Amino acid sequence: MKRKQTREIAIGSVKIGGDNPIAIQSMCNTDTRDAKATIEQIKRLEEEGCEIVRIAVPDMEACNSIKEIKKGIKIPLVADIHFDYRLALKAMENGIDKIRINPGNIGNEERIKAVIDMAKERNIPIRIGVNSGSLEKDLVEKYGEVTPKGLVESALRHVKIVEKYDYNNIVVSIKASNVPFSMQTYSILSNEIDYPLHLGITEAGTVWSGAIKSAVGIGSILSMGIGDTIRVSLTGDPVEEVKTAKEILKSLGLRRFGIEFVSCPTCGRTEVDLISIANKVEQECKKINKNLKVAVMGCAVNGPGEAREADIGIAGGKGYGLIFKKGEILKKVPEEALIPELLKLINEL
Ligand code: SF4
């Protein structure tokens, strides 16, 4: 899949846009004023593979936590600020790596200039984030309702304000909760600008349904070659957002994160407890950082052939199982020895 070329920008130590890997973001749901709890959550996110993390900065007290949070984490930190330019200035002073603020909402020119000047001085990217729920009234009137074109026009207005101050360190996102609407919006936006684009489907829902909606939405936009960073928004533990984001990128072949795991859906031919075997193998594979494809298949008749593209795998039988490599059977082992034997061989590869 051909990726649309965007400008490369750096968010702290992470580069996005250009040919850089599509980065995984998440957002804390802790009270930012509680630096300890926020650091703890970010550490869990880092462990799962989160590469950029955003925090809400609603007041000065939250701003004051930034220094401490930065000391306790490794990944770049983004401040989510609405309207108040003083919070943007303070967040940057306190070492934030990126700010999400819409310049058109800051107020008078003097305030806008103060924020952009400081961002420029410290090379801090500004993310412009337009949301379908808060489109300017005049654009709703111009287009008759909230439309993809209206949202893109809104984003471009903010972009132009930043460009007016001769600053190009910009990331843009336009969030909506409707998938076809989002696809259309990003497709228009991507033709208009070459700044890196951040993708997400907003208010996607709870962990299970939200993950599916995000996979369809973000996945569809990524398949158009659009998107430089992604965030899956879920009502739940943000660690689930990172897990889902990894799966989306893996499924499209855009990133690799250790072992790629495949398993069959089971059917009337399955004679082992394949569901529990598959779950255990998948869990164990997450701990191994190897560029391999591992398959867990239900039967010896079809399994090895069906998973021919796997580097190694197992196929269940009655009381025993087969270990196969690239579709060829290696050995027959008792059912209880299947998992340890498979893991041993994976570690030897
Ligand atoms: Fe059924 Fe075997 Fe295919 Fe699994 S691999 S779905 S058990 S035929």
Boltz pocket constraint, residues with backbone or C-beta under 6 A from the ligand:
constraints:
  - pocket:
      binder: B
      contacts: [[A, 264], [A, 265], [A, 266], [A, 267], [A, 268], [A, 269], [A, 270], [A, 297], [A, 298], [A, 299], [A, 300], [A, 302], [A, 303], [A, 306]]
      max_distance: 6.0
